[in-house]
Amino acid sequence: MPRYDFNRGWTVESGERPAAPVTLPHDAMIHEPRDPCARNGANTGWYPGGVYTYRKRFFAPQAWRDRRVALFFEGAYHRSSVDLNGRRVGGRPSGYAEFHVELDGELVHGADNEVVVRVDTTDEPNSRWYSGSGLYRRVWLDVDRHTRIGRDGIRFRTVTLEDPALVIVEVFVDRAPPGADGAVQIDVELLAAGQPVARSTTSAPAATGVVTRVDAELRISGPKPWSSESPFLYDLIVRLADETGVLDEHRQRVGLRTVSVDARHGLRINGVSTKLRGACVHHDSGVLGAATFRAAELRRARILEEAGFNAIRSGHTPMGRDLLDACDEVGLYVVDELTDVWFVPKTAHDYARDFHDWWRADLASMVAKSRNHACVIMYSIGNENSETASAEGVDVGRAMAEHCRALDPTRPVTAAVNPMLNGLARVGIGVFDTEGASKKKTTTTTKKEKKRSARTRRELTDVGSAFFNAVMSRVGPVMNHVARLRFVDRATRDLFEVLDVAGYNYASGAYRADGKRHPLRVVVGSETLPPDIVRNWRQVEALPYLIGDFMWTGWDYLGEAGIAAWSYGADRAPHLKPYPFVSSGGGAVDLTGVPGAMALHARTAWGLRAEPAIVVRPLDRVAQKPMRSPWRTTDAIPSWSWPGHEGTTTEVLVFSRADTVELRLDGRSLGTRPAGRDRDCIARFHVRYRPGELIAIARTSAGTEVGRASLVSAGPDVGLQLRSDRNRLVGDGHDLAFVEVVLADGAGRVLPRSGVGLRAQVEGAGRLAGFGSADPKPLDSYTSGFHRTWEGRALAVVRAGFEPGRVMLTVAADGYGERGISLEVSPDTAGLLAL
């Protein structure tokens, strides 16, 4: 099957702005000026929506007359329509579903054709987070024979890992008139490091105009199972041929992996009990917006894996192919999630209006995409859908779970349920009507009750997940304990009975009680608070039916502006924050990919870090009383470099599983504090700042040292430094280099100074794809080339062009001079066909 890279040569236009050339993927929203009056508000970080029209012309040769031609979209946000030569040929309401558009009926052969794709995000608000706009993922053109391997028509299934391992490969042969009606041969081959390890050749009988399933058995001697600890991948090649030769060929990477769950053994991967150290992640890529690139997703997966996570949950959209590929390669388990919205809306113009008509097709699209990825171990059909407290919602959940199992019976099905939200919905609080307005059941009879009911209706301006977030920001950890109440159990148990794994959002207080009430239930902490990581993980280790814990969130994200940020002074607000906040302000890893205090705390809780870890509350804001967020453990960072703040007292936190921690400054003891898991692995000190070396020594109760760590103040030679994750790019128009921009001394110690103006410029065989910092409330755009440092750092992303050569990135910093870095762009030798 020839598949053409269809991402070059597009233009995009919006409103009165002239058409501009773009290469996909392209996020139109990230290029819009942020507006404090944007109707999306804090949901999208004050970015507005728009109507964007993408155009591309291409030549269709006469040879395509006997071919089946279709466009394949990995994602288009949202309510897209696709025209070919002025005629409507397809589209998709969902902004996250993959979809094909058939072109045969309108394609003009031997001539140029024009594709026009229109996306419309003006129905604001339509998302609870930053969605992006436009063709933010790749587009492909498929040109098939009439006899072909069906689209997503290969299903790879590991039956047993006993030596020799047994694999079944289901191949669906699609033959449409006027396709050949003779017998065809299917050749299936498995390679390891380029060497054949198993092969099967099977014939499909003669037929016309039908889809035929053919099963091929492969037996692999000395199998190498795929797991997070050992992510070994094989190459699968499937060829379809007749007497004339090869008709179609598909290649993909696969892993030998089995999954099972039960309450007695929990989760078993390849027969081995496994606990999930999970990170929830949104789909955006920080300074790149929603645009999806393989290099960005591979970097993200590597950073999360190095931080200690072994699993990620897509929140709350189907994961893109690039990130799935990266998780296969790096070794991260994946819970792939369909949607945040069922038939009850969470914002006025979201997916709820399309849910009943489209959930089956969108679920099928997600499963088809994920089915052959070893990393995907579970499907989630939804997130915090409060309608599941009703009989109608349970019926929908049952239908979705059954449909998911019919599409792929090899993986368990879950849903992320917020028990407290369900409990409130059961009594009529926090439920949207069809117009997106809040409502409450009115059964009151007295004047006092009517007055209280009216006040409740006025106060419920946010409902569903947004309503819960507003409540959580005020009373936080109490929600974990509400979840154990019996009326909450009654509001969730019917849905949990139709799932293979019960996903609990912010309900760790119910783990033990529900284990006794429902002894056959398998539970996962599908969304939890970072400050609870130690207590949660102790339960994960102790309870066999509790298979893991997913922190909200593993990586900071755009939108839900300021929900997890600690705020100070005029910014103090308990929930979503005002303009110019743009990101959530949370994340174990910040918006630019730098792991912080919560990542260090999690590694300690998981027992992956023997030595202690030191973090310090920033001295430039420690005097201000913060408004804390339950989604962020601390605002501390791992730095002891605060010139100008000598004599200021700050809080130093040391993360350690050891019983005690001693803190020293330049050899002088500042005291010993208890730590260990009974104190959430945190020892707290109050220290008056002076530059030097801060040392933490962890000891057992008997006084035996088990590890030490230090922070050293940056020296006087602080300057601007550029640190690229690579020095060579491929000239395919998609490859990226991530260049850290830091203020650091000669030993690499970062000076965490915020607000230093930076100007970035790219010349040569590439361009600047994004430039920004982890500041949750920046005044600067990610696309302008100007930004300010946040805690001494920023990130520049360079995107390769299509021609080989050199690309030069130059960054100038106010008061710190200018630095440049040169990257080589090599020719694209991958051999992808391009149109």
C-alpha positions, 0 to 999 in steps of 0.5 A: 500500500503506497502511503504518501506523506501529505504534510507539505505544501499546505496553506492556512487562512482565517478571517481576513488574514491572507493564506500562509504556507504551512507544513503539517502538523500545524496548531493554529491556536498557538499562533493566536494572540491570547486575550483576557476576554477570550470566551474559552477563558482559562480553559484554553489558557486565554487562547481564542478559537477560530475558523481555519481553512487549509488548502493543498493542491496535488496531482493525481496520475492516470495510473490511479484510475484503478486504485482506491484513494483516501486521505487519512487524518490522525487528528483535526480539531475540531468539527472538521469538513473535507472537500475535494474539488469543491465537493464535500467528501468527509469530516469528523466532529471529534477533534481527537479521532483518526478518520479516513476520507474516500476520494475516488468519486471526486478525484480528477485523474491526470490533473491537479486536485484541490483538498480543502479542510475546514475546522471550526473552534468558534463554538466556545467554550468547547474544551476544559483544557487547551485543545489547539485548533486545526490539522495538529497531527499528520495527514497521509494519502493512501493509494491502494489496489482493489485487493489489499490488506484492510485498513488497520487490518492486521491484529497481532496477538500473543497467545503464550510466551512459553518457549516456543511462544505462540502468536496469532496474526489475524489478517483481513483481506479487503477485496472490492469490485472490480478486484481480482477474484482469485486466491491470494497468499498472505506471508507473515514474517517476524524479525528480530534485529533484522533477522527472521525468527518466524514465518507463516504462509497462508492462502485466502480463497477466491472471493470478490467484494468481501473482507476475508479474515485469515489467521497465521500462526507464528512460533518463536523460539527463545522469545523475548517478551516486551515489558517496561523493564525490557521493551524488546520489539520485533518487526512484523512484515505482512505481504499480500500477493497473487500470481502477478506479485506483491499486491500490498505490504505492511510493516510495524513494530510489535512486542510479545506481551500478555496482560491479565487482571484479577483481584487476587493477583492484581495486574500481571504483565507476562505473568509477572505481578506489576504495579503501575507508577503512573503519570496522567498526561495531556496531549499538548507539547508545551511551547509547541502547542497541540502540534504532534511530532515524533521527536517531541513524544519520544523526548517526553517518554524518555524524560518520564521513564527516567523520572521513574514512571512506568505508565502513562494515562492519556487524559482525556483523549486517545493517544497519538501514534507518535507517543504510542510508538515512543512508549513501545520503544522506551517501555511505558505502559499505556492506558488509552482513554477515549473521552472526557465527555459522554452525553452530559456536557462539561462545557457548553459546546463540547463532544456531548452533542455528538456522543450518541452518534459517534462514540462507536466509531470513535471507540473503534478508531482508538482501538484500531490505532492501539491494538498492535502496540505492546505498550497499551495494556488497558482501554479507558472509556471515559473520565469523570462522567457523572451520568454513570450515577444514573441507570442510563449512564450505566447502560451506556457504560455497559454498551461501551465496555462490551463494544470495546471487548468485541473490538479487542478482547485481549485488554481490560476495560476501565473508566476513570470515575470520581466517586464523590462526583457520582455521589453528588450527581446522584442527589442532583448536584453538579449535573448539566442540562442539554444547554450546558447550564447547571441544574439541581433537582428541586424537591423542596417545599419550605421557603427555607429549602427553596432559598437554599436551593436557589443559592445552590443553583447560583453557586454551581457555575461550574459542574461535572469535572469543572465543578469537582475541581472548584470544590477540590481546590477548596477542601482538597484531601477531604474528597479522598475520605468522602469516597468511602461513604456508603452513598458514594459506593451506591452511586458507583458500584453499578458502573464498576460491575461492567468494567474489568478495572475500577478507576478511582479519581481522588478516592484513595480513602476508599481503597481498603473499604471497597476491597472488603465490600467488593472482594472481586474488584480490581482497582487502579488509582486513575487520578490522584493528588501528588501530595498523597503519593507516599500514602497512596503507594503504600496502599498499592504495595499492600493491596493486591487488587490495587494495581497502581497510582496515576498522579495528576499530573505527570507533565504540566500542560496548557489550559485549566490555567493556574489550577495547580499553581501556587499563587501569591499576592494579587494572583491568589485564587483557589481555582482557575486563575485570571489572565495571563495564566496559561498552563495548569502550573502543576506537573512532576515535569514542567512545561519544558520537560524539566523534572521538579520537586514532585518527580523527586518526591515520587521517586523517593516514595517508589523506593527508586532513589536511595539518596535524599533529595533537597528542594528549597522554597524560592527565596524571591517569593518565600516572604509572600503567603501562597494560596496553595493548590492540592495538585502541587506538593510544594513550590520548592525547586532544587537550587541553593543559588539566591544572590540578593537574598542573604539572611532571608529564611526559607523552608528546605524540604528533604525527601527521604525514606530514611528514618532521619535526615541531618542538614548541614551548611558548609559543614555546620549542622543545622539539625536533624529531622525525622523523615520516612514514610510515616512522615510522607518521606519529607523532612522540613528545615527552616534555614537562613540563606547564605551561599555555600554547600547544603548537604543532606545526610539520610540515616537509619534509626540506628544512625547508619548513613544510607545516602547523602545529597548536596546543593551548591550555590552557583559561582560568579561566572554565571552566563548564558548556556545552550544545551541541545538534546542532539546536534543532527536533524533529519531534513524531513520537515518534521524532526526537532531539536530541543535546546535548553536555554539556561543561566548557569555557571561553569560547573552547570549550576543554574541560577534560578533568575526569572524575568530575564529577557531572551531573544531567539533567532534561527537561520539556515536549514530550519526554523524556530518552532517554539520558544518559551519557559515553564512560567505558568503566567507568561506575558510572551508568546511561544511563537514570537521569538521573545520570552523571559526566563523562568527560574533561570531556564527557557526552551527553544525548539528548532524544526528541520526543513526539507533541505540538508545543510546547517541551521544556526540558533542564536539566543541573546539574554539581557545582561548575559550576552549572546550564544549560538549553536549550530546543528546539522540537517542531513538528507532524509533517507527514510524513503517516504513518498511525499506529495 
